[in-house]
Amino acid sequence: MSNVNNLAEKHWYIVTTNSQHENKTATNLRKRIETLGLQDNIFNVLVAEQEVDVLKDGLPTGKKKMKNLYPGYIFVEMIMTDKIWFLVRNAPGVTGIAGSSGGGQKPTPVSREEMEPILKRMGIIDSAMYDRYQPGDYVKVIHGPLENSEGKIISIDKETGLCRVEIIFFGRPTPTDLDFSEIERI
């Protein structure tokens, strides 16, 4: 059964699990999708992890590890039907779906604006994200060496994914090239 005509109903949802069991639960959910042939209804299952430096005595050791940005949560992109809702919330390791108030009430999806920074931190960019940004928009750097800096977009190159942003350094506007995944609108 294909839901190609229902792709407008495709949204991101937050699935809850026990902390430190996110990857195991995500693997269980992916196996369930494959076994039951749900690829037309469930498109992505993500654990929001980011590679970080391992520190010893406050200094980098040269080693890296994965850090879960949202312990206890998994992000699932799906078309919510009664069947899918039942199969996801009853998957091994799933403790619930955020935004469901009980009493048979289906959960509320996460907005694209709320999901965008999470996806960007994971290096997942889609063309629709670019449409929300224009030269003149003010942005904040969400990761990288300039994290928490703010500036104004000068230009965006959708081909390379680079954005030129004017950031104030030492009281002077300085054009800086940043990867699109490093910025978020403010």
URLINPE-V32136 format. One line per field, one symbol per residue. ss: DSSP state (~ for helix, > for strand, _ for the rest). A space follows every 10 residues. Layout:
# URLINPE-V32136
ss=???
This chain:
# URLINPE-V32136
ss=___~~~~~~> >>>>>>>___ _~~~~~~~~~ ~~~~~~____ _>>>>>__>> >>>>>>__>> >>>>>>>>__ __>>>>>>>_ _~~~~~~~~_ ___>>>>___ _>__>____> _~~~~~~~~~ ~_____~~~~ _______>>> >________> >>>>>>>___ _>>>>>>>>_ _>>>>>>>>~ ~~>>>_
